Amino acid sequence: MFLRSLLAFVRRLPGSRLEEKPFSEAEMSYIKQGEEALQKSLSILGDQEGWKTETVVDNGDKVLSKVLPDVGKVFRLEVVVEQPLDAVYSELVDNMEQMGDWNPSVKEVKILQKIGKDTVITHEKAAATPGNIVGPRDFVSVRCAKRRGSTCVLAGMATTYGAMPEQQGFVRAENGPTCMILRPVAGDPSQTKLIWLLSIDLKGWLPKTIINQVLSQTQVDFANHLRERLARTVAVSC
């Protein structure tokens, strides 16, 4: 019910075209792609049927999965992070280019272009998995962020960007629709509920069993590394 009401709200949001700065046709295309990724992601998460458990960790973190006819297999991470929403949002959005400093799965994140206040185009280099089971991948994505009260939605999907062609030594993979939903834990705003929908086409000739194992473990590891990063940040600021 929460996700469906959030999707309905997002659909009623005025588009970024209402901002004062005029956008080019190319920029408007990226804005629309970001909004499309957001709506598709929330629609997937809003359908509670058909999810199967992949992993449950002792601390309550869990990864679910579902196969969609037009998307393929998607993964859903659900965790509680022991930090307030603003701290989590700041790390994931404001400091996204620093993600390679704390997430071993990510080698580098670079913002290629900002469009208005909600949309960015990014280039991400993913690190090779242990044992080089999955070699280096990179992604070019359009991302958008929306906020409804105390709930934040960060969505994205693969796109093309002329100034960032395929890179030597990396396989150009594609993600999306994907999103993260952040909201305070009911009754305890010092903690944040995080839901991450992950949908990736890694490209190349990889067995599905390996892909599924890598992606679900990537989500579990991400939650742990995020907690460690936020704990260090809080300790430094104290």
Solvent accessible surface area in square Angstrom, and as a share of the most:
residue,aa,sasa,rsa
1,M,180,0.80
2,F,64,0.26
3,L,11,0.05
4,R,145,0.53
5,S,45,0.29
6,L,1,0.01
7,L,16,0.08
8,A,41,0.32
9,F,52,0.21
10,V,11,0.06
11,R,145,0.53
12,R,168,0.61
13,L,50,0.25
14,P,87,0.54
15,G,13,0.13
16,S,6,0.04
17,R,122,0.45
18,L,133,0.66
19,E,51,0.23
20,E,178,0.80
21,K,115,0.49
22,P,116,0.73
23,F,32,0.13
24,S,58,0.38
25,E,156,0.70
26,A,63,0.49
27,E,29,0.13
28,M,34,0.15
29,S,51,0.33
30,Y,30,0.12
31,I,2,0.01
32,K,109,0.46
33,Q,46,0.20
34,G,0,0.00
35,E,36,0.16
36,E,74,0.33
37,A,0,0.00
38,L,0,0.00
39,Q,60,0.27
40,K,97,0.41
41,S,0,0.00
42,L,0,0.00
43,S,55,0.35
44,I,21,0.11
45,L,0,0.00
46,G,6,0.06
47,D,63,0.33
48,Q,95,0.42
49,E,131,0.59
50,G,52,0.50
51,W,39,0.14
52,K,150,0.64
53,T,88,0.51
54,E,65,0.29
55,T,44,0.25
56,V,98,0.57
57,V,44,0.25
58,D,156,0.81
59,N,87,0.45
60,G,49,0.47
61,D,2,0.01
62,K,72,0.30
63,V,0,0.00
64,L,25,0.13
65,S,4,0.03
66,K,22,0.09
67,V,109,0.62
68,L,25,0.13
69,P,140,0.88
70,D,130,0.67
71,V,52,0.30
72,G,28,0.27
73,K,66,0.28
74,V,0,0.00
75,F,2,0.01
76,R,15,0.05
77,L,0,0.00
78,E,21,0.10
79,V,4,0.02
80,V,54,0.31
81,V,1,0.00
82,E,97,0.43
83,Q,31,0.14
84,P,59,0.37
85,L,10,0.05
86,D,90,0.47
87,A,33,0.25
88,V,0,0.00
89,Y,48,0.18
90,S,37,0.24
91,E,6,0.03
92,L,8,0.04
93,V,31,0.18
94,D,101,0.52
95,N,46,0.24
96,M,11,0.05
97,E,91,0.41
98,Q,76,0.34
99,M,22,0.10
100,G,29,0.28
101,D,109,0.56
102,W,14,0.05
103,N,8,0.04
104,P,86,0.54
105,S,40,0.26
106,V,11,0.06
107,K,131,0.56
108,E,75,0.34
109,V,5,0.03
110,K,102,0.43
111,I,42,0.21
112,L,38,0.19
113,Q,50,0.22
114,K,138,0.58
115,I,2,0.01
116,G,31,0.30
117,K,162,0.69
118,D,25,0.13
119,T,3,0.02
120,V,23,0.13
121,I,0,0.00
122,T,1,0.00
123,H,5,0.02
124,E,31,0.14
125,K,48,0.20
126,A,18,0.14
127,A,35,0.27
128,A,44,0.34
129,T,29,0.17
130,P,121,0.76
131,G,78,0.75
132,N,99,0.51
133,I,98,0.50
134,V,7,0.04
135,G,17,0.17
136,P,48,0.30
137,R,18,0.06
138,D,0,0.00
139,F,10,0.04
140,V,3,0.02
141,S,4,0.03
142,V,0,0.00
143,R,56,0.21
144,C,5,0.03
145,A,18,0.14
146,K,22,0.09
147,R,118,0.43
148,R,90,0.33
149,G,67,0.65
150,S,61,0.39
151,T,11,0.07
152,C,0,0.00
153,V,2,0.01
154,L,25,0.13
155,A,5,0.04
156,G,4,0.03
157,M,38,0.17
158,A,27,0.21
159,T,20,0.12
160,T,116,0.68
161,Y,43,0.16
162,G,82,0.79
163,A,81,0.63
164,M,29,0.13
165,P,87,0.54
166,E,128,0.58
167,Q,56,0.25
168,Q,182,0.81
169,G,62,0.60
170,F,37,0.15
171,V,61,0.35
172,R,46,0.17
173,A,2,0.01
174,E,81,0.36
175,N,27,0.14
176,G,21,0.20
177,P,12,0.08
178,T,20,0.12
179,C,3,0.01
180,M,23,0.10
181,I,1,0.01
182,L,0,0.00
183,R,76,0.28
184,P,37,0.23
185,V,38,0.22
186,A,102,0.79
187,G,87,0.83
188,D,47,0.24
189,P,97,0.61
190,S,62,0.40
191,Q,51,0.23
192,T,0,0.00
193,K,51,0.22
194,L,0,0.00
195,I,8,0.04
196,W,32,0.11
197,L,0,0.00
198,L,9,0.04
199,S,6,0.04
200,I,41,0.21
201,D,71,0.37
202,L,13,0.06
203,K,77,0.32
204,G,55,0.53
205,W,251,0.88
206,L,38,0.19
207,P,74,0.46
208,K,161,0.68
209,T,107,0.62
210,I,55,0.28
211,I,36,0.18
212,N,37,0.19
213,Q,131,0.58
214,V,26,0.15
215,L,9,0.05
216,S,11,0.07
217,Q,89,0.40
218,T,35,0.20
219,Q,0,0.00
220,V,11,0.07
221,D,48,0.25
222,F,6,0.03
223,A,1,0.00
224,N,56,0.29
225,H,46,0.20
226,L,1,0.00
227,R,41,0.15
228,E,90,0.40
229,R,43,0.16
230,L,4,0.02
231,A,53,0.41
232,R,120,0.44
233,T,64,0.37
234,V,57,0.33
235,A,69,0.54
236,V,129,0.74
237,S,91,0.59
238,C,133,0.79
